[in-house]
Amino acid sequence: MSSKAPTPPERVKACLYSLGLPIVQGALSTILGVLALLVAPSYIFITFFKVVFLVIVIAALHGLVLLPVLLSLFGPGSCSNNQEDEDEKEQRMDKVVPFSFVISPEALDPKRRN
């Protein structure tokens, strides 16, 4: 969503480059953390491991496959063919709302309007 790449496929590549490894590392470390539950003789521990394992795998697949694809199809800029430069966008925004953070003295003191 915050990538500066001009096309959706390039944004997906940037997303997977910056977030792919942390997602995989988080999933693997969590699976390794609950791996001890698999060797426990209790049924409840094995069932808990299965649930946590499936949740982690499904969440990692959503983060690595489904969400980038959906954002490339339906995300910002995916439906328009008009690709503008960042400079042109900034110039257009400056014309629409120039210095919107500045409050004029007339707005603060109604007596100055006259």
C-alpha positions as CSV (number, residue, x, y, z in Angstrom):
1,M,0.0,0.0,0.0
2,S,2.8,2.4,0.7
3,S,5.2,1.4,-2.0
4,K,6.4,4.0,-4.5
5,A,6.5,1.6,-7.4
6,P,4.4,2.7,-10.3
7,T,2.7,-0.6,-11.2
8,P,0.9,-3.2,-9.1
9,P,3.3,-6.1,-10.1
10,E,6.3,-4.0,-9.0
11,R,4.6,-3.2,-5.7
12,V,4.0,-6.9,-5.1
13,K,7.7,-7.6,-5.7
14,A,8.7,-4.8,-3.3
15,C,6.3,-6.1,-0.7
16,L,7.6,-9.7,-0.9
17,Y,11.2,-8.5,-0.9
18,S,10.7,-6.4,2.2
19,L,8.2,-8.6,4.1
20,G,8.7,-12.1,2.8
21,L,11.6,-13.1,5.0
22,P,10.1,-11.7,8.3
23,I,6.9,-13.6,7.6
24,V,8.7,-16.9,7.0
25,Q,11.0,-16.4,10.0
26,G,8.0,-15.6,12.3
27,A,6.1,-18.7,11.1
28,L,9.1,-21.0,11.4
29,S,10.0,-19.7,14.9
30,T,6.5,-20.1,16.2
31,I,6.3,-23.7,14.7
32,L,9.6,-24.5,16.3
33,G,8.4,-23.1,19.6
34,V,5.3,-25.4,19.7
35,L,7.1,-28.4,18.2
36,A,7.7,-29.8,21.7
37,L,3.9,-30.3,22.1
38,L,4.0,-32.9,19.3
39,V,6.1,-35.3,21.4
40,A,3.8,-35.0,24.4
41,P,1.8,-38.1,25.2
42,S,-1.4,-36.2,26.0
43,Y,-4.1,-35.9,23.4
44,I,-4.9,-32.2,24.3
45,F,-1.3,-31.1,23.6
46,I,-1.2,-32.9,20.2
47,T,-4.5,-31.3,19.3
48,F,-3.3,-27.8,20.4
49,F,-0.1,-28.3,18.3
50,K,-2.2,-29.2,15.3
51,V,-4.4,-26.1,15.7
52,V,-1.5,-23.7,16.2
53,F,0.4,-25.3,13.3
54,L,-2.6,-24.9,10.9
55,V,-3.2,-21.3,12.0
56,I,0.4,-20.4,11.4
57,V,0.7,-22.1,8.1
58,I,-2.6,-20.6,6.8
59,A,-1.7,-17.1,8.1
60,A,1.8,-17.3,6.4
61,L,0.2,-18.4,3.1
62,H,-2.3,-15.5,3.3
63,G,0.5,-13.1,4.0
64,L,2.8,-14.4,1.3
65,V,0.4,-15.4,-1.5
66,L,-3.2,-14.3,-1.1
67,L,-2.8,-10.7,0.3
68,P,-0.2,-9.5,-2.3
69,V,-2.3,-11.0,-5.1
70,L,-5.5,-9.3,-3.9
71,L,-3.7,-6.0,-3.4
72,S,-2.2,-6.1,-6.9
73,L,-5.7,-6.8,-8.3
74,F,-7.8,-4.5,-6.2
75,G,-5.3,-2.2,-4.5
76,P,-4.7,1.5,-5.2
77,G,-3.8,2.3,-8.7
78,S,-4.7,-1.2,-10.0
79,C,-7.8,0.0,-11.9
80,S,-6.3,3.0,-13.6
81,N,-4.0,3.1,-16.6
82,N,-3.0,6.7,-15.9
83,Q,0.5,6.6,-14.2
84,E,1.6,10.1,-13.0
85,D,5.0,11.1,-11.7
86,E,5.3,11.9,-8.1
87,D,6.3,15.5,-8.9
88,E,3.2,16.0,-11.0
89,K,1.0,14.7,-8.1
90,E,2.7,17.0,-5.7
91,Q,2.3,20.0,-8.0
92,R,-1.4,19.2,-8.4
93,M,-1.9,18.8,-4.7
94,D,-0.1,22.2,-4.0
95,K,-2.6,23.9,-6.3
96,V,-5.6,22.3,-4.7
97,V,-4.7,22.8,-1.0
98,P,-1.8,25.2,-0.7
99,F,-0.5,25.4,2.8
100,S,-3.5,23.9,4.5
101,F,-1.7,23.9,7.9
102,V,-1.3,27.7,8.0
103,I,-4.1,29.6,9.7
104,S,-4.5,33.2,8.5
105,P,-4.6,36.0,11.0
106,E,-8.1,37.0,9.6
107,A,-9.4,33.7,10.6
108,L,-8.3,34.1,14.2
109,D,-9.4,37.7,14.7
110,P,-12.6,38.8,13.0
111,K,-11.8,42.5,13.6
112,R,-8.9,42.3,11.1
113,R,-11.2,41.5,8.2
114,N,-12.2,45.1,7.8
